[in-house]
Amino acid sequence: MTFPVIGVVGGGQLARMMVPVAVELGFELRILAEGDDVSAVSAARYAPVGDYRDLETLRDFAQGVDVLTFDHEHVPTEHLRTLISEGVNVQPGPEALQHAQDKLVMRAAVERLGLPNPAWAAVSSPAELIAFADKHGWPVVLKTPRGGYDGKGVRVVQNPEQAIESADWFAAMTPLLVEQKVDFSRELSALVARRPSGEARAWSVVQSNQLDGVCDEVIAPAPELDERVAVAAQNAALEIAEELGVTGVMAVELFETPGLGPGFLINELAMRPHNSGHWSMDGALTGQFEQHLRAVLDLPLGDPQLLCRTVMKNILGGSNHDLAAALPTALSSEPAVKFHGYGKSVRPGRKVAHVNALAKQGESLDAQRQRAERAARIIRDGSTAVNPTPR
């Protein structure tokens, strides 16, 4: 019996977290890594190092795989079209993936589908930026269409003087994307998965709390979210997945806007497992990494049902450079918290791990969040637990 072989382009933590579920399902997972020290290399049996921007490297890596999928969205779409013409099964395909690669393409697609967008425009000069802001109101948000993530490639422009000071961005890339700065109550994420034959599933809509442009905490499900808004958000994500031909996991990041439209505006898309879905590894019947592998292989999807309220807390690189040394204290202080390490060296602000805290019977959300924060702080700072959770 031959089980499927899955090739993943990119060796970050997302690829790493696909490995255990591939093993459980009996699949072989191969990683095209950016270097021999990236996160997934120590977890995967076969992880050659190569440049994902080089067509010949991609061709060689794709030999013998049943499907080619991704840890990130940055593979050139022209290379993917060539691979498809040569018979490689690429999931998601370049026609879908371009909407996660280019924010201008994404905004145009959301508008075409009639889904809730903030006001936006492609601008090629500070003068066009100023004209947009004069029409829609200051401040505005200026974004690089390609390459930005975790707050990078995003600039809030407060006035015409700052618009003129943004000339360096226009010199580096044009056009840029400008958006109306949205007055929102919180950020949400609607995570879905779709397989090529059309079956699609949606997880509970979650609340995503950001710190300096980086996801810090996710609460599943989003507390006190109006059921009508939750259903509308899930339906919007499912519609995007269907209309754009997405396969695998897709995250639709949202701004909650009470009293405006359906209660949300679409922020960005990610066509791969996503930070806002890490909670599902422990808090859903089928987690996002298993679902992604099922989806890209066109296998029946698993049930994404929420098992219980779950809090995910990211761990960014801090003062402690020996995460393993802090692990015994963290595990003994918070035995009900699940730890997921990425096998990375520590750098300030780098995502190195996360924890998931599942709600105990009768536990308040505040107490649950505190458990997750305590465990994360011990790992991040190497600190001793304060007031550990009673057994």
Helices and strands as residue ranges (DSSP letters): E 5-9, H 13-25, E 28-32, H 55-62, E 67-70, H 77-85, H 94-101, H 103-112, E 120-123, H 126-136, E 140-143, E 154-157, H 160-165, H 167-172, E 176-180, E 186-194, E 200-202, E 206-211, E 214-220, H 227-244, E 248-256, E 264-270, G 275-277, H 280-283, H 288-296, E 310-316, H 323-333, E 337-341, E 351-358, H 365-381
